[in-house]
């Protein structure tokens, strides 16, 4: 072995964990357990459930100063269509000037359609996922999936 064991800079001053609220906060809790002094950013992005395309609607972002120079750990447990991820990535790279190479998108469950969509639009980011489910259904939900991750994690079902 000749290199780094981490895909991120391990100095917490150089890392910003960005949670896509609310479900992403579940992963943020885990990151903060490992690295309590990591800087934190938040993005409010929701799927428009009333539309057929379920496009992402970005409402608000709060990131620390100097985020352009940091390594970003983007947190959202589900990668379905890729719309929310791409909205977040567009904000990080377009509005805040973060280099794609400095972004790791961490999720728990993804599907081939979402992975392909994000990779087409942001080929230089790294995606870390625990499970790749079969596909999206006609309503743009991951199949077999597990339902609403945020509702399950925060017990608001």
C-alpha positions in Angstrom: 0.0 0.0 0.0 1.3 3.4 -1.0 -1.2 6.2 -0.4 -4.1 7.3 1.8 -6.5 5.1 3.7 -9.2 7.8 3.5 -11.1 9.2 0.6 -11.3 12.5 2.6 -8.8 14.7 4.2 -8.8 13.5 7.8 -8.2 16.9 9.4 -11.7 17.9 10.6 -10.9 21.6 9.9 -10.6 20.7 6.2 -13.9 18.7 6.0 -17.5 19.9 5.9 -20.3 17.3 6.3 -23.3 18.7 4.4 -26.6 17.1 5.3 -29.6 17.2 2.9 -32.2 17.9 5.6 -34.0 15.9 7.0 -33.0 12.3 6.2 -29.4 13.3 5.7 -29.3 14.3 9.4 -29.3 10.6 10.3 -26.0 10.2 8.6 -24.7 13.5 10.0 -25.2 12.0 13.5 -22.9 9.1 12.6 -20.2 11.4 11.1 -20.3 13.6 14.2 -19.7 10.6 16.4 -16.6 9.8 14.5 -15.4 13.3 14.0 -17.1 15.6 16.5 -15.3 18.8 15.4 -16.1 18.4 11.7 -17.7 21.5 10.2 -21.4 21.1 9.3 -23.5 22.5 6.4 -27.2 22.1 5.7 -29.3 22.1 2.5 -33.0 22.0 2.4 -34.0 20.1 -0.8 -37.2 18.2 -1.2 -38.8 16.2 -4.0 -41.9 17.7 -5.5 -44.2 14.7 -4.8 -47.1 16.3 -6.7 -45.3 16.1 -10.1 -44.7 13.1 -12.3 -41.0 13.8 -12.5 -40.5 14.3 -8.8 -38.1 17.1 -9.5 -36.0 18.5 -6.7 -36.9 21.8 -5.1 -34.0 23.6 -3.3 -35.1 26.0 -0.6 -32.2 26.9 1.6 -28.5 26.4 2.1 -26.2 27.2 5.1 -22.5 26.4 4.7 -19.5 27.5 6.8 -17.1 30.2 5.5 -14.2 28.8 3.4 -16.3 25.8 2.1 -14.8 26.3 -1.3 -11.4 25.0 0.0 -12.8 22.1 2.0 -13.5 18.4 1.3 -17.2 17.9 1.3 -19.0 14.8 2.6 -22.5 15.2 1.1 -25.0 13.1 3.1 -28.4 11.8 2.0 -29.3 8.2 2.8 -31.3 7.5 -0.4 -30.3 8.0 -4.0 -33.4 7.5 -6.2 -33.7 9.7 -9.2 -30.6 11.8 -8.4 -32.5 15.0 -8.5 -31.8 16.1 -5.0 -28.2 15.0 -5.2 -27.7 17.0 -8.4 -29.4 20.1 -6.9 -27.1 19.9 -4.0 -24.0 19.3 -6.2 -25.1 22.2 -8.5 -25.2 24.5 -5.4 -21.9 23.3 -4.0 -20.0 23.6 -7.3 -21.9 26.4 -9.0 -22.6 28.8 -6.2 -19.9 28.0 -3.7 -17.1 26.9 -6.1 -16.3 23.6 -4.6 -14.3 21.3 -6.9 -16.1 18.1 -7.9 -13.0 16.2 -6.9 -13.4 17.4 -3.3 -16.9 15.9 -2.9 -17.9 12.5 -1.6 -21.6 11.7 -1.8 -22.5 9.2 0.9 -25.8 7.3 0.9 -27.2 4.0 2.2 -29.5 2.8 -0.6 -29.2 3.7 -4.2 -30.5 2.4 -7.5 -28.9 2.2 -11.0 -30.9 5.0 -12.5 -29.9 7.5 -9.8 -26.2 6.4 -9.9 -26.1 6.8 -13.6 -27.9 10.2 -13.5 -25.5 11.7 -10.9 -22.4 10.2 -12.7 -23.5 11.7 -16.0 -23.8 15.2 -14.5 -20.9 15.1 -12.0 -18.4 12.5 -13.2 -15.6 13.5 -10.9 -17.4 13.2 -7.5 -17.0 10.0 -5.5 -20.2 8.1 -4.5 -20.2 5.7 -1.6 -23.3 3.6 -1.1 -24.1 0.5 1.0 -26.6 -1.1 -1.2 -27.8 -0.8 -4.8 -31.4 -1.9 -5.1 -33.0 -3.1 -8.4 -34.6 0.0 -9.9 -37.1 2.9 -9.6 -40.8 2.2 -10.0 -43.2 4.3 -12.1 -43.6 6.7 -9.1 -39.8 7.2 -8.9 -39.4 5.2 -5.6 -36.5 2.8 -5.1 -37.6 -0.9 -5.4 -37.7 -2.8 -3.3 -36.5 0.1 -1.1 -37.6 0.7 2.5 -40.1 3.6 2.4 -39.4 7.1 3.7 -35.9 6.9 5.4 -36.4 10.1 7.3 -39.8 9.0 8.7 -38.4 5.6 9.7 -35.3 7.1 11.3 -37.1 9.9 13.2 -40.1 7.7 14.0 -42.6 10.0 12.3 -44.3 7.3 10.2 
